[in-house]
Amino acid sequence: MSQVVSNQSVNGSCGSSQRRRLMTVSLWIFQGLLALLFLFAGSMKLVLPIEVLTEQTPLPGLFLRFIGIAEVLGAIGLILPCLLRILPGLTPVAACGLLIIMLGATAVTVLSGGAAASLIPLVVGLLCAFVAYSRRESLLALILSAKLFLRGSSTT
């Protein structure tokens, strides 16, 4: 009986390790695909002439340029902090910023009469929420270290 229990505990921990590895790999795949998507979309908003951009949407051209800059920076923020292990808590912040952009894109798409077309920015926003939620521990670690740093600098 004890051998069965020990085999189950070993198999359970091994399954948990495999699940964690699968989750990490899938998270990196989602982050990479989202980064490529936002890098492409943001760079197109920066490269195309304002007249071409404003033909497709009722939003002002300079606002679209701002969104393009935010998308490019968000794409960089999805990958570099975790990849370089320098302030990895910025990755969920970037994902939350891109989520806000996608919520706005969903609303604009619905208001312009394309309810079916609004599913694309909605799904991309949900993927951003997934990345932000999955990387939340690194954000909490960043907040805790900033709190400790501020507490230590206020006593001196």
C-alpha positions as CSV (number, residue, x, y, z in Angstrom):
1,M,0.0,0.0,0.0
2,S,2.8,2.4,0.9
3,Q,4.5,1.7,-2.4
4,V,1.3,2.7,-4.3
5,V,1.0,5.9,-2.3
6,S,4.7,6.8,-3.0
7,N,4.3,6.0,-6.7
8,Q,1.3,8.3,-6.8
9,S,3.1,11.1,-5.1
10,V,6.1,10.7,-7.5
11,N,3.8,10.6,-10.5
12,G,1.8,13.5,-9.2
13,S,4.8,15.7,-8.8
14,C,6.2,14.7,-12.1
15,G,2.9,15.6,-13.8
16,S,2.9,18.9,-12.0
17,S,6.4,19.6,-13.3
18,Q,5.3,18.7,-16.8
19,R,2.2,20.9,-16.5
20,R,4.3,23.8,-15.3
21,R,6.8,23.4,-18.2
22,L,3.9,23.2,-20.7
23,M,2.4,26.3,-19.2
24,T,5.7,28.2,-19.4
25,V,6.2,27.2,-23.0
26,S,2.7,28.1,-24.0
27,L,3.0,31.4,-22.2
28,W,6.2,32.2,-24.1
29,I,4.5,31.3,-27.4
30,F,1.6,33.6,-26.6
31,Q,3.9,36.4,-25.6
32,G,6.0,36.0,-28.8
33,L,2.9,35.9,-31.1
34,L,1.4,38.9,-29.3
35,A,4.7,40.8,-29.5
36,L,4.9,40.1,-33.3
37,L,1.3,41.2,-33.8
38,F,1.7,44.4,-31.8
39,L,5.1,45.2,-33.4
40,F,3.6,44.8,-36.8
41,A,0.4,46.8,-36.0
42,G,2.2,49.6,-34.2
43,S,4.9,50.0,-36.8
44,M,2.2,50.2,-39.6
45,K,0.6,53.0,-37.6
46,L,3.9,54.8,-37.5
47,V,5.0,54.2,-41.1
48,L,1.7,54.8,-43.0
49,P,0.8,58.4,-43.9
50,I,-1.9,59.9,-41.6
51,E,-4.3,60.4,-44.5
52,V,-4.3,56.6,-45.1
53,L,-4.8,55.8,-41.4
54,T,-7.7,58.2,-41.0
55,E,-9.5,56.7,-44.0
56,Q,-10.1,53.4,-42.1
57,T,-11.2,54.8,-38.8
58,P,-12.9,57.8,-37.3
59,L,-10.1,58.4,-34.8
60,P,-7.7,61.4,-35.3
61,G,-4.3,60.7,-37.0
62,L,-2.1,61.9,-34.1
63,F,-4.0,59.6,-31.7
64,L,-3.4,56.7,-34.0
65,R,0.3,57.6,-34.0
66,F,0.2,57.6,-30.2
67,I,-1.5,54.2,-30.2
68,G,1.2,52.9,-32.6
69,I,4.0,54.1,-30.3
70,A,2.2,52.4,-27.3
71,E,1.8,49.2,-29.3
72,V,5.5,49.0,-30.3
73,L,6.6,49.7,-26.7
74,G,4.1,47.2,-25.4
75,A,5.5,44.6,-27.8
76,I,9.0,45.2,-26.5
77,G,7.6,45.1,-22.9
78,L,6.1,41.7,-23.5
79,I,9.4,40.1,-24.4
80,L,12.5,41.9,-23.1
81,P,11.9,42.2,-19.3
82,C,11.3,38.4,-18.9
83,L,13.9,37.4,-21.5
84,L,16.7,39.6,-20.1
85,R,15.5,39.0,-16.5
86,I,15.7,42.8,-15.9
87,L,12.6,44.0,-14.1
88,P,10.4,41.1,-15.3
89,G,7.5,42.7,-13.4
90,L,7.1,45.1,-16.3
91,T,5.8,42.3,-18.6
92,P,2.4,42.1,-16.9
93,V,2.3,45.9,-16.9
94,A,2.9,45.9,-20.7
95,A,0.2,43.3,-21.1
96,C,-2.3,45.3,-19.1
97,G,-1.5,48.4,-21.2
98,L,-2.1,46.4,-24.4
99,L,-5.3,45.0,-22.9
100,I,-6.6,48.6,-22.5
101,I,-5.7,49.3,-26.1
102,M,-7.6,46.2,-27.2
103,L,-10.6,47.1,-25.1
104,G,-10.7,50.4,-26.9
105,A,-10.2,48.8,-30.3
106,T,-13.1,46.4,-29.5
107,A,-15.4,49.3,-28.5
108,V,-14.5,51.3,-31.6
109,T,-15.1,48.3,-33.8
110,V,-18.5,47.6,-32.3
111,L,-19.5,51.3,-32.5
112,S,-18.5,51.4,-36.2
113,G,-21.0,48.6,-36.9
114,G,-18.7,45.6,-37.1
115,A,-19.9,43.3,-34.2
116,A,-18.4,40.2,-35.8
117,A,-15.1,42.0,-36.6
118,S,-14.9,43.0,-33.0
119,L,-14.1,39.4,-32.0
120,I,-10.5,39.7,-33.2
121,P,-9.5,42.6,-30.9
122,L,-11.5,41.0,-28.1
123,V,-9.6,37.7,-28.4
124,V,-6.3,39.5,-28.6
125,G,-7.3,41.4,-25.5
126,L,-8.1,38.2,-23.7
127,L,-4.7,36.8,-24.6
128,C,-3.1,39.9,-23.1
129,A,-5.1,39.4,-20.0
130,F,-3.9,35.8,-19.9
131,V,-0.3,36.9,-20.1
132,A,-0.8,39.6,-17.4
133,Y,-2.5,37.1,-15.1
134,S,0.1,34.4,-15.7
135,R,3.0,36.8,-15.0
136,R,1.4,38.4,-11.9
137,E,4.0,37.0,-9.5
138,S,6.8,38.9,-11.1
139,L,4.8,42.1,-10.8
140,L,4.1,41.4,-7.1
141,A,7.8,40.8,-6.6
142,L,8.6,44.1,-8.3
143,I,6.1,46.0,-6.1
144,L,7.5,44.3,-2.9
145,S,11.1,45.2,-3.8
146,A,10.1,48.8,-4.6
147,K,8.3,49.0,-1.2
148,L,11.3,47.7,0.6
149,F,13.6,50.1,-1.3
150,L,11.3,53.0,-0.5
151,R,11.1,52.0,3.2
152,G,14.9,51.7,3.4
153,S,15.5,55.0,1.7
154,S,13.0,56.9,3.9
155,T,14.9,55.9,7.1
156,T,18.2,57.3,6.0
